[in-house]
Amino acid sequence: MSIDLAGRPAAQVKGLIEGRAAEVLTPEALAFLGELHRRFNGRRLELLALRQERQARYDAGAAPDFLAETAQVRADNWKVAPIPADLLDRRVEITGPVDRKMIINALNSGAKVFMADFEDASSPTWQNMVEGQVNLKDRWAGAIGFTDAASGKAYALKDKVATLMVRPRGWHLPEAHALVDGEEMSGSLFDFGLYFFHNAKAQIAAGSGPYFYLPKMESHLEARLWNEVFTYAQSALGIPNGTIKVTVLIETLPAAFEMDEILSELRDHMAGLNCGRWDYIFSFIKRLKTHTDALTPDRAVMGMGSAFLAAYSLKLIQTCHRRGAFAMGGMAAQIPVKGDEAANQAAFAKVRADKEREAGNGHDGTWVAHPDLVPVAMEVFDRLMPGPNQLDKLRDDVTVSREDLLRVHEGERTEHGLRENIRVGVQYIEAWLRGRGAVPLYNLMEDAATAEISRAQIWQWIRHKAKLADGREVTPELFRQVLDEEMAALRQTLPASAFDGGRFAEAVQIFTDMSLSDGFEEFLTLPAYRALD
């Protein structure tokens, strides 16, 4: 058993250590993980409890608002610390899971940044999480080559590649295969700790640095905890404070009211904020789940150009640029449509219009999910953003109120929308249970946020007895009827081996439980995680 510097047992691994896993799960790395857990897990659990206290107030009728106690932070004229050279131009970023082929293709894609994702684009099987760490360690060791066993095709990094950022799991997710003093580790601390321990110095030596995306925070207090983690981690490895740089995804409704405060808490380590649009819709529904005036229409009509989504994206640009931080746009989830050039061009046109809106509003860059979308987004930002960023676009003309941030999109709720939620939600969960986190469905690359929106919206419609456009009420009975019909159609569409040999029965059960429960489960990935292994 390895021990940390204070003589205490290191993190213990319950998962199998096979193949190259021992290269990252070293005694020294596990000792570092143990220290992270002992120092910071208690506060993490307190902050998760605070989320539930705040939710109880929302459920009783309150709604998010700007904090009175931090008004001075919003009023003062401060800036974040300088941002490194390789993060000054982020006009197109590509995201994806941490499998070896994806990492190589994304780094070679022509995008300015690749976000390697341990979170929503990866199913958190033990194998996926550990192999991802091995792959990223290889990237910085110059050993990331890969030959596809099926095709024989060899993959290698080009001379010029994207800047690498890493997204650990959110504060709420555990890593059940790593224990410290008998407690499960935080997935956040596990992912961050292993990657930072093994790669920070190699990144610095290569002229880059340890750069991260931070997901699903709900308050500046949660940002403060991350800052304390970074300060300790840098000190423990003898790295100057502020070397770590992060971009925070604003993808929860409470966080939208604390953007200044989040930037302030992380100002030594801050590179920007990002519009995590899909999770933001999920959070809007979840946090206002008891509010009848927050009833949402079909998710397909909730676009970034109107209502609460437009308000929060403009507020994010204004807030970031005032503080010298980057304001990153959201995801284009479209993927190429094989064999249908008309559909392909229609998809590219949607991406182009979305990116023109973002660049025109003042965003400093955007996300895509597929390498073929990189040139489409790049052309827009090259045309509309000739400089490396738009920090000088302060958007002083923008005024976003509390009411703007809570304004619901107008539109109908339809049977088509209900069916789409069921069809996409179940198929995503089924793939996730089989270890896949980025799933192509109906010409879109979906991640966990899509399934979260799908089940949350159905729950909301049933809870509030919502009416469809044809006058029918969304009831548990209607949900079950449509679910049965959609699964029967899938059985006819998919190969028998894929349906019967997959994990559809479990996925249907999880989706049904989430949609029909009396209460509202915070994240479907929490109960689903226990079914993974």
N, C-alpha and C positions, 0 to 999 in steps of 0.2 A: 504494500500500500504506500503510495507517495504521500508526502506531507508538504504543507506550505511553509513559508519562512518563519511562521510563528509556531511550527511544530504541530499544526492541526492537520487532520486527514484532508486530502484533496478531494475534488469531486470524484464520485464513484460512478462508473459506467455500467448500466444494466444491459444496454444494447450490445450486440455482438461486435467485437473488434476483429474484423476480417480484412484480408487483403491489405490495402494501403492505409486503412483507418488508423493504424498505429503510428503513422507518420504525423498525424495531427493530434491524436489523443495521447500525447506524450505526458509523462509524469509532471514535467514543468508546466505544460499548458493546463493540465487538470488542476494543479495547485493554484494557478492564476484564476481559473474559473471558480474554485472554491472560495477564494478571497473575494471575488466580485459578489458571489452569492451572499456571503456572511455580512458584507458591508452594506449591500443595497437591496436585498430581497425584502427585508422587513418593511422598508419604506414603500417599495413597489406594491406590496399587499395593502398597505394603508391607503395608497392613492387609488387602487381599484375599489376599495370600500367607499372612498369619497365619491366615485362615479355613481355608486348606487344611492348614496344619500342625495346627490343632486337629482338623480332620476326620480326619486320619490317626490321631490318638489315639483318636477315637471308633470308627473302623473297626477298631482293634486291640482294642477291648473297653471302653475308658473311656466314661464318660457325663458329661454336664454336672453341675456342682456350683457352689455358691457359692464365690467366690474367697477364699482365705485372706489374700492380700495386701491386700485392700480391706475387711477385717472392721471396721476402725475407721470407715470411711465409713458402713457400715451401722449401727454402734453410736452414732455421734454424733448429737446433736439439732440439726440444721440445717434451714433452710427455703429454698425457692426464692424468687427476687425477687418483688415484688408483680406481680399480673396486671392488665392494662388493663381498663377498665370494659366495653368491648364484647366481652370474652371471659369475663365473670363468669357469664353465663347461657348455657349451651350445650346445653340440654336435648334439642334435636333438631338434628342436622346432616344435610345432604344432600350426596351426593357424585356426581361425574360428570365426563365428559370436558370438554375446553376448547373445544368448538365453540360458535359464537355463540348459537345458539338455546338450547342447554343452559344456558349461563351465565345468560342472561336469565331463563329459566324457573326455574332453581334459586334465583337471588337473589330472585325474586318468590314463592317457594313457601310462605312462612310459616315456614320453618326459621330457627333462630337463626344458623346458620353454613352456608355453602356451601364445600366443599373442591373447588376446581378442580384436576383431576387430570391431570398430565402423565405419570403412571406407569401403574398397572395398568388403568385405565379408558380409556386412550388407546393406540392403536397408534402407535408412534413413527416414523411416516413424517416426512420432512422438512417436508412441507406441513402436517401436523397440528401439529407442534411450533412452527413459525414462526407459523402462523395463530393458534394458541392465545395466543402472546405478543402479537400484534396485538390480539386480542379483549380481553385483560385490560388492555392499555394503554388501549384505548378505554373500558373500564369506568371507569377513574379519570380519564379526560378528559371523561366525561359524554357519550360518543358511541357507546354500545353498541347503538343501535337496529338493527332487523333486519326485513326484509320477506321472507317466504317466497315464492320465485319461483313455486312450484307452486300454492299456495293463495291467494297475495296477502295473506295475513294479516300484519299488522304487530305487532311485538313491541317493547316498551319497558319500562324499569325503572319500578317503582312508587316512591312517595316513601320508603317504608320497606322496606328490603331486608336480606337476611342479611349478616352479617359475612363477609368473604372470606378464606379461607385457600388456600394453593397447595401442592400436593404435587409436588416435583421427582422425577425418576427416582432410583433407588437407586444406591449407590456402585458397584455392579458393572456398570452399563450405560454403554456408550459413546455418543457422538454422532459418528458417522462423517463427518458433513458439515461439521464444524468442526475444523480442525487448528491446533495451536500447535507451532512448530518441527518440523513433520512428524509430530507425534503426534496421534492422535484425542483429542478432549476427553472428559472425563467428562460423561455426561448430567446428572448431579447438578449440577455446576458450571455447565454451560451453561444449564439451566432456571432454577436459582436466580439466576445472575448476570444474565441478561437481564431477568428479572422485577424483581429488586431494583433494578438500575440505572435502569430506566425508571419505576418506580412508587413506590418507597419514600417519596420526599418528597411526592408527591401524596396518598398514603394518610395520611401524618401530617397534612397540611394539612386533610384531610377529617375529622379526628378519630379515625382508626383507626390502623393501622400495618402494617408488613410482617410478616405472620403465615404460618407454614409448617407443613405436616405432613411429617415425615421418615420414609421407609419403610426397612424391611428391614435395619436395623442389627443387628450381631451382638455388639457389645461396647462398653464404655464408652470404649475407645480410639477407636472410630469416632465416638462422640459428641463426644469431645475434638476430633477433626479438624473436625467441623462447627462447634464453638464457635470454633475458631481462624479458620475461614472467616468467621463472622459478625463477629468482633471486627475483622478486617481490613476487611471490606466496609463496615462502619459508619464506621470511621475514614477510609477512602478517600473516602466521600461526605459526610463531615462530619456524620454522624448520631450521637447519643449512644449509647454502648455500652449494650446491654440493650433497645434499642428493638425489635429483632427478637424475636418470641415464637414458640415452636415447640411442637408436640405430636408426640411420638415414638410411632410405631406399634410396639408390642411384638408382633411377628409372626414372630419367630424363636426357636427353643428356647434358644439360648445367651443371648439378651438377657433372657429371663425370669429368669435367675439373676443379672442385673446391673442390675435396675431402679433400685435406690438409686444405684448408681454412675453410671448414665446421667443420672438427675436431677441428680446432683451436678455432673457435668462441664458440664452446660448450665444450671446454676442461675440464671445471670443472664438467660437467654433462655427459660426453661422456662414452659410453660403447662399441660402435662399429658402423660399417657400414654394410649394407646388400645389396646383389644383387637382386633388384626387377626386375627380368628379363622380365616379361610380360609388365609391364608399361614402361620399358626401350625401348622395341621395339616400342610401341605406341609413345613414346616421340621422338624417332629417326625419325619416319615417319612424325610426326607433325612438329617438328622443322625444318626439311629439306624438307618440303612439296613441295617447288617450285624448288628444285634441281633435275634436270634430272638424275644426276649421283648417286642419292640416291634411285633409284627405287628398291623396294624390291621384292624378289621372294615369293613363297608360304610361309606362316608363319611356316608351318610344317618343312621346311628345315633350318630355322634359329635357329640353335642349339648353345649351350654355348661353344662348342669346336672350333669355328672358327669365323673369321671376327670381327666385332665390339663387339660382346658379349664376345668372349674370351679375347679380349684386355682389356675390362673394368673390367672383373672379376679379371684378374691378376693384373691390376693396383690397384684395391681395396685392394687385399691382401697385396701387397707391401706397399701401403700407410698406411694402418691400423697398420701393424706390426711394421713399423718404429716408429709409435707414441704410441705404447702400447695399441692399441684398437683392438677389435675383428673384424674379417672379416667373416661375415656370408654368406653362400651360398644361393642359390635360392630355389624356390618351386618345389617339386615333386607333380604335380596335379593329378596323377593317383589315382583311387579308386578301391577297389576290384570289380572283374567282377563276379557277382553271377551266379552260374550254369555253368560256363565255366572255368574249371581248367587250360586248356591250355592258354586261353587268360589271365587268372589271373597271371600265371607264366611269361608270356611274359611281362606283365605290371610291375611285380616286377623286372624282369631282366633289364628293362629300368631304373627303379629307382636306382637299384644297380649300374649300369654303370655310371649314372649321379653323384651319391654320391661318387663313387670311383674317378672320375675326380676331384670333389671338394676337397675331403680329400687329394688326391695326390698333388693338386696344392697348398695347404696350408690353406684352409678355416678352421675356428674354429668350424663350425657347419653348419647345414642345416635346411631347412623347409620341412614339409610334411603337407598334407591337410586332412589325414584320420588316425585314430588310428591304423589301420592295417598296415600302412606303417612305423610306429615308429620302430618296431623291425628290419625291413629291413634296414632302414637308420642307426639305432644304431649299427647293426652288422658291417657295413662298417667302421664307425668312430671308433668303439672299436678296430677294426683290424688295421686300418691305422693311428690312432691317439691315442696312448696308454696313453698319458698325458691328462690333462684337456683341453688343447688348444694347439695351434701351434704358439704362439707369438714369439717363437724363430726362426721360419721359415721366414726369412726376404726377401727372393726372390730378393736378390741383382743381380741375374742373369737376371732379367726381365727388359727390356727397352720397354716402351710403348709410342709411339709417337702420335702426333695429327692425323697423317694419319691412324695409326692403329685404333684409336677410331672412325674413320669415314669410315672404310672399310666395304663395303656392302657385304652381303653373296651372294655367287653364287648359281644359281639354276633357275628352270623354274617357270613360272607362268602358272597355269593350270586351266581348267574348274573345276576340283575337288576342288582346293583351293578356287576358287570364290564361289562355292556352299557351301563349309564348312563355309566360312566367313558369308554368308547370313544365313544359317541354325542355326549356333551357336549364331550369333549376335542377331537375332530376338528372339530366344527362351530365351536368357538371359534377354533381356530387358523386355519381357513379364513377366517373373518370378519376376524381380526387381520391376515392377509396382505393382505386387501383394504382395510386402513386403518381398521377399526372395533375399538375396544377395549372398549366396553361393549355386550354382545350379549344380547338377550332370548332365552332358550332355556327352553322348558317352564315358562313363567310365573315364571322367575327372571331377574334381571339379573346376568349372569355377567361376570367380568373375568378377567385372566390367572391369578389364583390358582386358579380352578376347573380350568383345563387343567393347571396344575402338580400339583394334588392327583391328578387323574385319571391322568396318566402315571406319577407317582411311586408311587401305590398299585399299579398294575398291575406296575411293575418290582419292587416289594417282594414282591408275591404270587408272581411267577414265581421270583424269587431264592430265596425261602424255601420253595418247593414247597407253598404254602398250599392247603388243601382248602376247596372250596365246601361249602355246607350239604348238597348232595346227594352228597358224597363224592368228587367229581371233583377232580383236582389242576389247579391253574392252570399251564398249560404254554405255551410259545411257540406250539405247534400250536393249542391251544384259543383263545388270543388271536387268531391269524390267522383262524381259522374264524369267531369271533364278529365280528371286524372286517369280514370280507367280507359277513357277513349284515347287519350294521348299515348298511354302505354301500349294499348292494342295496336295503334298505328305504328309506334316505334318497333314493336315486335315484327310487324310486316315489313318495315323498311330496312331494319338492320339484319345482318346475317344471324342465323339462329345461334351460332356459336358465340357471337358478341353479346346477344341479349341473355340467353340462358346461361352462358358461361361467364358472364360478367357479374357485377354486384348490384344489379338493378333492384332486387328485392330489398336490400338494405337501404339503397338510396331512396326508394319510394317511401320506406318507413320513416327515415330521418326527415325527408321533406314534408311528409304528412304530419308528423309530430310537431315540427317547427311551425307549420301553417295553421294548425288547429288547436294548439295548446292554449290553455286559459291565460297563462302568463306569457311573457315574451323572452325567449332565450337570447342572451346578449350577443352571442356569436354561434352560428351553426358549426363552426370549426372546432368548438370546444367539445360538444358531445361526439361529433364525427371523429375527432382525434382519437378517442378511446376505442373506436371501431377499426382504426387503420391497421393495426397489427393482429 
